[in-house]
Amino acid sequence: MTPTHLLLVALLLTLAASSPLELTGETWQDTIDKENPVFVKFYAPWCGHCKNLAPTWDQLADQYKSSNIVIAKVDCTTHTTVCADNGVKGYPTLKLFRGGEVWDHRGARDLNSLTEFISSHVGDTQTQSVQPKALTDATFPDYTSTTPGLHFIKFYAPWCGHCQRLAPVWEELASEYNNNPSVHISKVDCTQETGTCGQLEVKGYPTLLLLVNGVLVHKYSGGRDLESLTSFIVDALTTEAPQVRGVVELTKESFGPALIENQVVFVKFYAPWCGHCKSLAPVWDQLAEAIHSSFTTAIIAKVDCTVDKELCSEHQVHGYPTLVLFKDGQRFDYRDARDFTSLLNFVKDYSN
């Protein structure tokens, strides 16, 4: 072969289509753990449908060779553990992995359909969108309680279909507020971080919670499109953020172990019609402001017992107002004078 022919062969090899990345048991976890989206074909060499898909999968790999998308494949006759761990029961099985979340492709397998599937879940294929911060049992308490601002958090399970559909929207939301120090968009995988999800009594997926200063202040139940989620945050910036300086209104949902086990929380159980409660209200507001602006991160809160009757019953509230301080999961009943100085000194005693 002449030098010219060799040069031509080398050029053709350079221009040849990129091949899907062949993953093995050894390379699987390292590849999936990266932030890059990975679209995987789980296959068997003898499978007719897999053989039919092969040239299209090669085209897909070539199409995304200059992007941050990884097109990969796993031979399930060789790497049985990888396939079993990912719930593969038939061939080919197509799954898109990104940032701890998984989407199953069950549609048509032509190039356009596969491309649309990728775009619907990861957006712009040439640039990496901002990922929501992934919180763990170890990082959740400190991050949500010491990082100033609103914490809007998605609690999910990777196998959950509704979670999979929400994932790209949640990434868009994270991108939109990436440079806003007052808003933090995060996520928690409840199949891994069972302690946090258990403490917050997450019972369905996805569950979207808003926290301020480590305190759950709202469970979101609106639409899951970007416009609805953004509108919720805009409203929260004007209604929830000022609450950090004032009294936090607790409910059955927000008054759980996660609130009282790791911090000091002084709670007023009250009824709106109660005269003594009305007299205490401006003093309670003054106490909350003093706590915020001085020496401690203790939370001054209140519970309306005409709304949350069950919660007040659980805490053995028999009259109004009932004042209880919680510290590290322990309960301390307050029965002294209800003037500002007495209340402030009481909080100081338990905050030091």
C-alpha positions in Angstrom: 0.0 0.0 0.0 1.4 3.4 -1.0 1.9 6.3 1.4 -1.1 8.0 -0.3 -3.3 5.0 0.3 -2.1 4.9 4.0 -3.0 8.5 4.4 -6.4 7.9 2.9 -7.1 5.0 5.2 -6.0 7.1 8.2 -8.3 10.0 7.1 -11.2 7.6 6.7 -10.7 6.1 10.1 -10.6 9.6 11.6 -13.9 10.5 9.9 -15.5 7.2 10.8 -18.6 7.3 12.9 -18.1 7.2 16.7 -19.1 3.9 18.3 -21.2 3.5 21.5 -19.2 3.2 24.6 -19.1 -0.4 25.7 -19.6 -0.5 29.5 -18.5 -3.4 31.8 -18.9 -4.3 35.4 -15.7 -2.5 36.1 -16.4 0.8 34.2 -20.2 1.0 34.9 -20.3 2.9 38.2 -17.6 5.4 37.4 -19.4 6.3 34.1 -22.8 6.6 35.7 -21.6 8.6 38.6 -20.3 11.4 36.4 -22.7 14.4 35.8 -22.8 13.7 32.0 -26.0 12.1 30.8 -25.5 8.5 29.7 -28.0 6.8 27.4 -27.5 3.0 27.7 -28.7 0.1 25.5 -28.8 -3.1 27.5 -28.7 -5.9 24.9 -28.0 -9.5 24.1 -26.0 -10.4 21.0 -28.5 -13.1 19.9 -31.5 -10.7 20.2 -33.1 -9.9 16.8 -34.5 -6.5 18.0 -31.1 -5.6 19.3 -29.5 -6.4 16.0 -32.0 -4.2 14.2 -31.3 -1.3 16.6 -27.5 -1.6 16.3 -27.0 0.6 13.3 -29.4 3.3 14.7 -27.5 3.2 18.0 -24.3 3.7 16.1 -25.8 6.7 14.3 -26.9 8.1 17.7 -23.4 7.8 19.1 -22.0 9.6 16.1 -24.6 12.3 16.4 -23.6 13.1 20.0 -19.9 12.5 19.7 -19.2 16.3 20.1 -21.7 16.8 23.0 -21.7 16.0 26.6 -24.1 13.0 26.0 -22.6 9.6 26.3 -24.2 6.9 24.2 -23.3 3.5 25.7 -24.2 -0.2 25.6 -24.0 -3.2 28.0 -23.9 -6.8 26.8 -26.1 -8.5 29.3 -24.9 -12.0 28.5 -21.5 -11.0 29.8 -22.2 -8.4 32.4 -25.2 -10.0 34.1 -24.8 -8.2 37.4 -25.0 -4.7 35.9 -28.2 -5.7 34.0 -29.8 -7.3 37.0 -29.0 -4.3 39.2 -30.8 -2.1 36.7 -33.9 -4.2 36.5 -33.3 -5.3 32.9 -35.8 -8.1 32.0 -35.9 -7.9 28.2 -33.8 -6.8 25.2 -33.1 -4.2 24.2 -33.8 -2.1 27.3 -32.9 1.6 26.9 -32.3 3.8 30.0 -31.0 7.4 30.3 -29.0 8.2 33.4 -28.1 11.6 34.8 -27.3 12.9 38.2 -28.7 9.9 40.1 -31.9 9.9 38.1 -33.1 7.4 35.5 -35.6 7.6 32.6 -36.8 4.6 30.7 -37.3 4.9 26.9 -40.4 2.9 25.8 -41.2 4.7 22.6 -40.2 4.2 19.0 -36.5 3.3 18.3 -35.9 5.4 15.2 -33.2 8.1 15.3 -35.6 11.0 15.6 -37.6 9.4 18.5 -34.4 8.6 20.4 -33.1 12.2 19.8 -36.4 13.7 21.0 -36.3 11.5 24.1 -32.8 12.7 25.0 -33.7 16.4 24.4 -36.9 16.1 26.5 -34.9 15.0 29.5 -31.5 16.8 29.3 -32.3 19.8 27.1 -29.4 21.4 25.3 -27.0 18.6 24.3 -24.0 20.9 23.8 -23.9 22.4 27.2 -24.4 21.1 30.7 -27.3 22.7 32.5 -27.0 23.4 36.2 -27.7 20.4 38.4 -29.8 20.7 41.5 -27.7 20.2 44.6 -27.9 16.5 45.7 -28.3 16.4 49.5 -27.6 13.4 51.7 -28.5 12.4 55.3 -25.1 13.8 56.3 -25.3 17.1 54.4 -29.0 18.0 54.6 -29.3 19.4 58.2 -26.3 21.7 58.1 -26.9 22.9 54.5 -30.6 23.7 54.9 -30.2 25.3 58.4 -27.0 27.4 57.8 -27.3 28.5 54.2 -29.4 31.6 54.1 -32.4 31.8 51.8 -35.2 29.6 50.6 -34.5 25.9 50.1 -36.9 24.3 47.6 -36.2 20.6 47.6 -37.4 17.6 45.5 -37.7 14.3 47.3 -37.8 11.5 44.8 -37.1 7.9 43.9 -35.2 7.1 40.7 -37.8 4.5 39.6 -40.7 7.0 39.9 -42.3 7.9 36.6 -43.6 11.3 37.9 -40.1 12.0 39.2 -38.6 11.2 35.8 -40.9 13.6 34.1 -40.2 16.4 36.6 -36.4 16.0 36.5 -35.7 18.2 33.4 -38.0 20.9 34.7 -36.3 20.7 38.1 -32.9 21.2 36.3 -34.3 24.2 34.4 -35.5 25.6 37.8 -32.0 25.1 39.2 -30.5 26.9 36.2 -32.8 29.8 36.5 -31.9 30.4 40.2 -28.3 29.4 39.9 -27.0 32.9 40.6 -29.6 33.9 43.1 -28.2 33.6 46.7 -31.7 33.8 48.1 -33.0 30.6 46.4 -31.5 27.1 46.5 -32.8 24.2 44.4 -31.9 20.8 45.7 -32.9 17.1 45.6 -32.9 14.1 47.8 -32.9 10.5 46.7 -35.2 8.8 49.2 -34.1 5.3 48.2 -30.6 6.3 49.5 -31.2 9.0 52.1 -33.9 7.2 54.2 -33.1 9.1 57.4 -33.9 12.6 56.0 -37.0 11.4 54.1 -38.3 9.5 57.2 -37.9 12.5 59.5 -39.8 14.8 57.0 -42.4 12.1 56.6 -42.1 11.9 52.9 -44.6 9.3 51.8 -44.9 9.8 48.0 -42.8 10.8 45.1 -42.0 13.4 44.1 -42.6 15.5 47.2 -41.6 19.1 47.0 -40.9 21.0 50.2 -39.8 24.5 51.0 -37.6 25.0 54.0 -36.3 28.2 55.6 -33.5 28.1 58.3 -33.9 24.3 58.3 -37.6 24.6 59.1 -40.2 23.1 56.8 -42.6 26.0 56.0 -44.6 24.7 53.0 -45.4 21.5 51.2 -45.9 22.4 47.5 -49.0 21.0 45.8 -49.2 23.1 42.6 -48.4 22.4 39.0 -45.1 20.9 38.1 -44.3 23.0 35.0 -41.6 25.6 35.1 -44.0 28.6 35.2 -45.9 27.2 38.2 -42.8 26.4 40.1 -41.2 29.8 39.4 -44.4 31.6 40.4 -44.4 29.7 43.7 -40.8 30.8 44.4 -41.6 34.4 43.6 -44.5 34.4 46.0 -42.4 32.6 48.7 -39.7 35.3 48.5 -42.2 37.8 49.6 -44.3 35.7 52.1 -41.9 33.0 53.5 -38.6 34.8 53.6 -39.7 37.5 56.1 -40.9 34.7 58.4 -37.3 34.0 59.1 -37.3 37.3 61.1 -40.6 36.6 62.7 -42.7 33.8 64.2 -42.8 30.5 62.2 -46.3 29.1 61.7 -46.0 25.3 62.2 -48.4 22.7 61.0 -48.8 18.9 61.3 -46.5 18.6 58.2 -43.7 20.9 59.4 -43.7 20.0 63.1 -41.8 16.7 63.0 -38.7 15.1 64.4 -36.5 16.9 61.8 -37.5 20.2 63.3 -37.0 19.6 67.1 -34.2 17.1 67.2 -31.3 19.3 66.2 -32.2 22.8 67.3 -34.0 25.0 69.9 -37.6 25.6 69.1 -39.9 27.6 71.4 -43.5 27.0 70.5 -46.7 28.8 71.4 -49.8 26.6 71.1 -52.8 29.0 70.8 -56.3 29.6 69.7 -57.2 32.8 67.8 -60.2 33.4 70.1 -58.2 33.2 73.3 -57.8 36.5 75.1 -54.5 35.6 76.8 -53.1 34.5 73.4 -54.1 37.8 71.9 -52.3 39.6 74.7 -49.2 37.5 74.2 -49.0 37.9 70.4 -47.1 41.2 70.2 -44.7 40.0 72.9 -44.1 36.7 70.9 -43.4 38.8 67.8 -40.9 40.9 69.8 -39.2 37.8 71.1 -38.9 36.4 67.5 -37.3 39.6 66.3 -34.9 39.7 69.2 -33.8 36.1 68.7 -33.2 36.7 65.0 -31.1 39.9 65.5 -29.0 38.8 68.5 -27.3 35.8 69.9 -29.0 32.6 68.8 -30.5 30.7 65.9 -33.4 29.4 68.1 -36.7 29.3 66.3 -39.8 31.1 67.7 -42.9 29.3 66.5 -46.6 29.0 66.9 -49.3 26.4 66.3 -53.0 27.3 65.8 -54.8 24.6 67.7 -58.1 25.3 66.1 -56.5 24.2 62.8 -54.1 21.5 63.9 -56.2 19.9 66.7 -54.5 16.5 66.4 -51.0 18.1 66.6 -51.9 20.0 69.8 -53.5 16.8 71.3 -50.3 14.9 70.6 -48.3 17.5 72.5 -50.8 17.4 75.4 -52.1 20.9 75.1 -55.0 21.4 77.5 -55.2 25.2 77.7 -54.2 28.4 75.8 -51.6 29.6 75.4 -49.3 26.6 76.2 -45.6 27.4 75.8 -43.1 24.6 75.2 -39.4 24.7 74.3 -37.9 21.8 72.5 -34.1 21.2 72.5 -32.4 18.2 71.0 -35.7 16.3 71.0 -36.4 17.0 74.7 -39.4 19.0 75.9 -39.4 21.8 78.5 -42.7 23.4 79.5 -42.7 27.1 80.3 -44.9 28.2 83.2 -43.4 31.5 84.3 -44.4 35.1 83.5 -45.1 36.0 79.9 -43.3 39.3 79.7 -40.6 39.8 77.1 -37.6 39.7 79.5 -38.7 36.5 81.2 -39.3 34.7 77.9 -36.0 35.9 76.4 -34.0 34.8 79.5 -35.7 31.4 79.3 -34.6 30.9 75.6 -31.1 32.1 76.5 -30.9 29.5 79.3 -31.5 26.7 76.9 -29.6 28.1 73.9 -26.3 28.4 75.7 
